[in-house]
Amino acid sequence: MTLMTMPIFFASNALYPVNAFPPALQAVSMGNPLTHLVNGIRYFAIGDRFQAIGIQYFTTPVELLISFSVLVIFALAMFGLAWWRFQKAVVI
């Protein structure tokens, strides 16, 4: 399980700002659902402005709505995948 979760965790913005990533990893990070979850948690826990490593960060309601939308789409896709796989399951 750690083999899957650690790359997802380190490719998110949970530890480092996305701006500090190389361009290829920035693209991976924006597709990472954990990045969008951390955006929402930061917004509701810290507020729309915070400072990290000397850089001021702002979160707009539009960015928050985009993050929420990505999370809803991801959840629906995973539910659909699980539903499809369980429909094919054979119970003996």
mmCIF file of the C-alpha atoms, coordinates in Angstrom:
data_MODEL
# 
_entry.id   MODEL 
# 
loop_
_atom_site.group_PDB 
_atom_site.id 
_atom_site.type_symbol 
_atom_site.label_atom_id 
_atom_site.label_alt_id 
_atom_site.label_comp_id 
_atom_site.label_asym_id 
_atom_site.label_entity_id 
_atom_site.label_seq_id 
_atom_site.pdbx_PDB_ins_code 
_atom_site.Cartn_x 
_atom_site.Cartn_y 
_atom_site.Cartn_z 
_atom_site.occupancy 
_atom_site.B_iso_or_equiv 
_atom_site.pdbx_formal_charge 
_atom_site.auth_seq_id 
_atom_site.auth_comp_id 
_atom_site.auth_asym_id 
_atom_site.auth_atom_id 
_atom_site.pdbx_PDB_model_num 
ATOM 1  C CA . MET A 1 1  ? 0.000   0.000   0.000   1.00 0.00 ? 1  MET A CA 1 
ATOM 2  C CA . THR A 1 2  ? 2.856   2.382   0.776   1.00 0.00 ? 2  THR A CA 1 
ATOM 3  C CA . LEU A 1 3  ? 4.198   1.803   -2.719  1.00 0.00 ? 3  LEU A CA 1 
ATOM 4  C CA . MET A 1 4  ? 1.088   3.555   -4.057  1.00 0.00 ? 4  MET A CA 1 
ATOM 5  C CA . THR A 1 5  ? 0.456   6.204   -1.415  1.00 0.00 ? 5  THR A CA 1 
ATOM 6  C CA . MET A 1 6  ? 3.945   7.661   -1.056  1.00 0.00 ? 6  MET A CA 1 
ATOM 7  C CA . PRO A 1 7  ? 4.311   8.839   -4.692  1.00 0.00 ? 7  PRO A CA 1 
ATOM 8  C CA . ILE A 1 8  ? 0.788   10.299  -4.566  1.00 0.00 ? 8  ILE A CA 1 
ATOM 9  C CA . PHE A 1 9  ? 1.607   12.081  -1.303  1.00 0.00 ? 9  PHE A CA 1 
ATOM 10 C CA . PHE A 1 10 ? 4.933   13.498  -2.480  1.00 0.00 ? 10 PHE A CA 1 
ATOM 11 C CA . ALA A 1 11 ? 3.458   14.571  -5.845  1.00 0.00 ? 11 ALA A CA 1 
ATOM 12 C CA . SER A 1 12 ? 0.817   16.642  -4.047  1.00 0.00 ? 12 SER A CA 1 
ATOM 13 C CA . ASN A 1 13 ? 1.145   20.078  -2.513  1.00 0.00 ? 13 ASN A CA 1 
ATOM 14 C CA . ALA A 1 14 ? 0.906   18.720  1.030   1.00 0.00 ? 14 ALA A CA 1 
ATOM 15 C CA . LEU A 1 15 ? 4.598   19.281  1.805   1.00 0.00 ? 15 LEU A CA 1 
ATOM 16 C CA . TYR A 1 16 ? 5.918   21.673  -0.832  1.00 0.00 ? 16 TYR A CA 1 
ATOM 17 C CA . PRO A 1 17 ? 4.284   24.365  -2.973  1.00 0.00 ? 17 PRO A CA 1 
ATOM 18 C CA . VAL A 1 18 ? 3.506   23.300  -6.526  1.00 0.00 ? 18 VAL A CA 1 
ATOM 19 C CA . ASN A 1 19 ? 5.457   26.330  -7.837  1.00 0.00 ? 19 ASN A CA 1 
ATOM 20 C CA . ALA A 1 20 ? 8.677   24.726  -6.548  1.00 0.00 ? 20 ALA A CA 1 
ATOM 21 C CA . PHE A 1 21 ? 8.143   21.569  -8.656  1.00 0.00 ? 21 PHE A CA 1 
ATOM 22 C CA . PRO A 1 22 ? 9.641   21.031  -12.120 1.00 0.00 ? 22 PRO A CA 1 
ATOM 23 C CA . PRO A 1 23 ? 7.094   21.644  -14.913 1.00 0.00 ? 23 PRO A CA 1 
ATOM 24 C CA . ALA A 1 24 ? 6.427   17.926  -15.525 1.00 0.00 ? 24 ALA A CA 1 
ATOM 25 C CA . LEU A 1 25 ? 5.744   17.298  -11.832 1.00 0.00 ? 25 LEU A CA 1 
ATOM 26 C CA . GLN A 1 26 ? 3.515   20.394  -11.702 1.00 0.00 ? 26 GLN A CA 1 
ATOM 27 C CA . ALA A 1 27 ? 1.287   18.806  -14.346 1.00 0.00 ? 27 ALA A CA 1 
ATOM 28 C CA . VAL A 1 28 ? 1.190   15.522  -12.410 1.00 0.00 ? 28 VAL A CA 1 
ATOM 29 C CA . SER A 1 29 ? 0.416   17.422  -9.214  1.00 0.00 ? 29 SER A CA 1 
ATOM 30 C CA . MET A 1 30 ? -2.561  19.231  -10.751 1.00 0.00 ? 30 MET A CA 1 
ATOM 31 C CA . GLY A 1 31 ? -4.075  15.875  -11.741 1.00 0.00 ? 31 GLY A CA 1 
ATOM 32 C CA . ASN A 1 32 ? -3.467  14.463  -8.278  1.00 0.00 ? 32 ASN A CA 1 
ATOM 33 C CA . PRO A 1 33 ? -6.678  14.340  -6.195  1.00 0.00 ? 33 PRO A CA 1 
ATOM 34 C CA . LEU A 1 34 ? -4.684  14.763  -2.975  1.00 0.00 ? 34 LEU A CA 1 
ATOM 35 C CA . THR A 1 35 ? -3.513  18.183  -4.183  1.00 0.00 ? 35 THR A CA 1 
ATOM 36 C CA . HIS A 1 36 ? -7.111  19.320  -4.505  1.00 0.00 ? 36 HIS A CA 1 
ATOM 37 C CA . LEU A 1 37 ? -8.040  17.845  -1.129  1.00 0.00 ? 37 LEU A CA 1 
ATOM 38 C CA . VAL A 1 38 ? -5.157  19.710  0.540   1.00 0.00 ? 38 VAL A CA 1 
ATOM 39 C CA . ASN A 1 39 ? -6.298  22.941  -1.165  1.00 0.00 ? 39 ASN A CA 1 
ATOM 40 C CA . GLY A 1 40 ? -9.720  22.608  0.444   1.00 0.00 ? 40 GLY A CA 1 
ATOM 41 C CA . ILE A 1 41 ? -8.354  21.675  3.855   1.00 0.00 ? 41 ILE A CA 1 
ATOM 42 C CA . ARG A 1 42 ? -5.955  24.627  3.817   1.00 0.00 ? 42 ARG A CA 1 
ATOM 43 C CA . TYR A 1 43 ? -8.686  27.013  2.778   1.00 0.00 ? 43 TYR A CA 1 
ATOM 44 C CA . PHE A 1 44 ? -11.037 25.987  5.585   1.00 0.00 ? 44 PHE A CA 1 
ATOM 45 C CA . ALA A 1 45 ? -8.340  25.520  8.250   1.00 0.00 ? 45 ALA A CA 1 
ATOM 46 C CA . ILE A 1 46 ? -6.005  28.458  7.541   1.00 0.00 ? 46 ILE A CA 1 
ATOM 47 C CA . GLY A 1 47 ? -8.018  30.791  5.344   1.00 0.00 ? 47 GLY A CA 1 
ATOM 48 C CA . ASP A 1 48 ? -7.597  32.202  1.884   1.00 0.00 ? 48 ASP A CA 1 
ATOM 49 C CA . ARG A 1 49 ? -4.116  33.649  2.553   1.00 0.00 ? 49 ARG A CA 1 
ATOM 50 C CA . PHE A 1 50 ? -1.089  31.961  4.065   1.00 0.00 ? 50 PHE A CA 1 
ATOM 51 C CA . GLN A 1 51 ? 2.678   32.206  3.918   1.00 0.00 ? 51 GLN A CA 1 
ATOM 52 C CA . ALA A 1 52 ? 5.098   29.315  3.431   1.00 0.00 ? 52 ALA A CA 1 
ATOM 53 C CA . ILE A 1 53 ? 8.864   29.439  2.880   1.00 0.00 ? 53 ILE A CA 1 
ATOM 54 C CA . GLY A 1 54 ? 8.648   33.204  2.546   1.00 0.00 ? 54 GLY A CA 1 
ATOM 55 C CA . ILE A 1 55 ? 6.072   33.146  -0.258  1.00 0.00 ? 55 ILE A CA 1 
ATOM 56 C CA . GLN A 1 56 ? 2.562   34.525  0.132   1.00 0.00 ? 56 GLN A CA 1 
ATOM 57 C CA . TYR A 1 57 ? -0.198  32.244  -1.241  1.00 0.00 ? 57 TYR A CA 1 
ATOM 58 C CA . PHE A 1 58 ? -3.779  33.199  -2.036  1.00 0.00 ? 58 PHE A CA 1 
ATOM 59 C CA . THR A 1 59 ? -6.708  30.882  -2.661  1.00 0.00 ? 59 THR A CA 1 
ATOM 60 C CA . THR A 1 60 ? -9.692  32.227  -4.547  1.00 0.00 ? 60 THR A CA 1 
ATOM 61 C CA . PRO A 1 61 ? -13.216 30.811  -4.371  1.00 0.00 ? 61 PRO A CA 1 
ATOM 62 C CA . VAL A 1 62 ? -12.884 29.830  -8.046  1.00 0.00 ? 62 VAL A CA 1 
ATOM 63 C CA . GLU A 1 63 ? -9.795  27.705  -7.285  1.00 0.00 ? 63 GLU A CA 1 
ATOM 64 C CA . LEU A 1 64 ? -11.682 26.129  -4.400  1.00 0.00 ? 64 LEU A CA 1 
ATOM 65 C CA . LEU A 1 65 ? -14.632 25.341  -6.679  1.00 0.00 ? 65 LEU A CA 1 
ATOM 66 C CA . ILE A 1 66 ? -12.281 23.786  -9.248  1.00 0.00 ? 66 ILE A CA 1 
ATOM 67 C CA . SER A 1 67 ? -10.677 21.635  -6.536  1.00 0.00 ? 67 SER A CA 1 
ATOM 68 C CA . PHE A 1 68 ? -14.098 20.529  -5.294  1.00 0.00 ? 68 PHE A CA 1 
ATOM 69 C CA . SER A 1 69 ? -15.189 19.711  -8.845  1.00 0.00 ? 69 SER A CA 1 
ATOM 70 C CA . VAL A 1 70 ? -12.069 17.623  -9.465  1.00 0.00 ? 70 VAL A CA 1 
ATOM 71 C CA . LEU A 1 71 ? -12.715 15.702  -6.236  1.00 0.00 ? 71 LEU A CA 1 
ATOM 72 C CA . VAL A 1 72 ? -16.362 15.045  -7.160  1.00 0.00 ? 72 VAL A CA 1 
ATOM 73 C CA . ILE A 1 73 ? -15.381 13.849  -10.644 1.00 0.00 ? 73 ILE A CA 1 
ATOM 74 C CA . PHE A 1 74 ? -12.669 11.609  -9.161  1.00 0.00 ? 74 PHE A CA 1 
ATOM 75 C CA . ALA A 1 75 ? -15.109 10.144  -6.617  1.00 0.00 ? 75 ALA A CA 1 
ATOM 76 C CA . LEU A 1 76 ? -17.716 9.457   -9.313  1.00 0.00 ? 76 LEU A CA 1 
ATOM 77 C CA . ALA A 1 77 ? -15.110 7.846   -11.578 1.00 0.00 ? 77 ALA A CA 1 
ATOM 78 C CA . MET A 1 78 ? -13.868 5.592   -8.770  1.00 0.00 ? 78 MET A CA 1 
ATOM 79 C CA . PHE A 1 79 ? -17.441 4.677   -7.820  1.00 0.00 ? 79 PHE A CA 1 
ATOM 80 C CA . GLY A 1 80 ? -18.178 3.819   -11.450 1.00 0.00 ? 80 GLY A CA 1 
ATOM 81 C CA . LEU A 1 81 ? -15.040 1.688   -11.660 1.00 0.00 ? 81 LEU A CA 1 
ATOM 82 C CA . ALA A 1 82 ? -15.931 -0.151  -8.450  1.00 0.00 ? 82 ALA A CA 1 
ATOM 83 C CA . TRP A 1 83 ? -19.516 -0.679  -9.633  1.00 0.00 ? 83 TRP A CA 1 
ATOM 84 C CA . TRP A 1 84 ? -18.303 -2.078  -12.954 1.00 0.00 ? 84 TRP A CA 1 
ATOM 85 C CA . ARG A 1 85 ? -15.847 -4.463  -11.282 1.00 0.00 ? 85 ARG A CA 1 
ATOM 86 C CA . PHE A 1 86 ? -18.388 -5.721  -8.747  1.00 0.00 ? 86 PHE A CA 1 
ATOM 87 C CA . GLN A 1 87 ? -20.937 -6.358  -11.485 1.00 0.00 ? 87 GLN A CA 1 
ATOM 88 C CA . LYS A 1 88 ? -18.453 -8.766  -13.036 1.00 0.00 ? 88 LYS A CA 1 
ATOM 89 C CA . ALA A 1 89 ? -17.745 -10.532 -9.722  1.00 0.00 ? 89 ALA A CA 1 
ATOM 90 C CA . VAL A 1 90 ? -18.849 -14.125 -9.473  1.00 0.00 ? 90 VAL A CA 1 
ATOM 91 C CA . VAL A 1 91 ? -19.980 -15.338 -6.072  1.00 0.00 ? 91 VAL A CA 1 
ATOM 92 C CA . ILE A 1 92 ? -19.722 -19.086 -5.609  1.00 0.00 ? 92 ILE A CA 1 
# 
